[in-house]
Amino acid sequence: MVTTICRELKYFVLCEDGPTALEYAVLISGIILICMAMISAFGTAVGNWFTGAAPTVGGLPTTP
């Protein structure tokens, strides 16, 4: 039992799948944080732009 755990631990440390998965997780979390920052910074402005452009292109009626 102990030798199996040691063998699996040694394989995990020597195998490069763990660090690769960690790098992808860090990359994805960075992209998510950037997207959240962009949405919070420009979300209202883009929404107002679409609201103003809807009557021009004949979209659905907007509420005042």
C-alpha positions in Angstrom: 0.0 0.0 0.0 2.7 2.5 1.0 4.9 1.5 -2.0 1.9 2.1 -4.3 1.3 5.6 -2.9 5.0 6.3 -3.2 5.1 5.1 -6.8 2.1 7.2 -7.7 3.5 10.2 -6.0 6.8 9.8 -7.8 5.0 9.5 -11.1 2.9 12.6 -10.4 6.0 14.6 -9.6 8.0 13.4 -12.6 5.1 13.5 -15.0 4.5 16.8 -16.8 0.7 16.5 -17.0 0.2 18.2 -13.6 2.2 21.4 -14.3 0.7 21.6 -17.8 -2.8 21.5 -16.3 -1.9 24.1 -13.7 -0.5 26.4 -16.4 -3.7 26.1 -18.4 -5.8 26.8 -15.2 -3.8 29.9 -14.5 -4.1 31.0 -18.2 -7.9 30.5 -18.2 -8.3 32.3 -14.9 -6.3 35.3 -16.3 -8.5 35.4 -19.4 -11.6 35.3 -17.2 -10.4 38.1 -15.0 -9.6 40.2 -18.1 -13.0 39.6 -19.6 -14.7 40.5 -16.3 -12.7 43.7 -16.1 -13.6 44.6 -19.7 -17.3 43.9 -19.2 -17.4 46.0 -16.0 -15.5 48.9 -17.7 -17.4 49.0 -21.0 -20.6 47.1 -20.3 -22.8 50.2 -19.5 -21.4 52.2 -22.4 -22.0 49.4 -24.9 -25.5 48.8 -23.6 -26.3 52.5 -24.0 -24.9 52.5 -27.5 -27.1 49.5 -28.5 -30.1 51.1 -26.9 -29.5 54.3 -28.9 -28.9 52.4 -32.1 -32.0 50.2 -31.9 -34.5 52.7 -33.1 -32.1 53.7 -36.0 -32.0 50.2 -37.4 -35.7 49.5 -36.7 -35.2 47.2 -33.8 -37.7 46.5 -31.0 -39.2 49.5 -29.4 -37.3 50.7 -26.3 -38.7 51.9 -23.1 -37.8 55.4 -22.0 
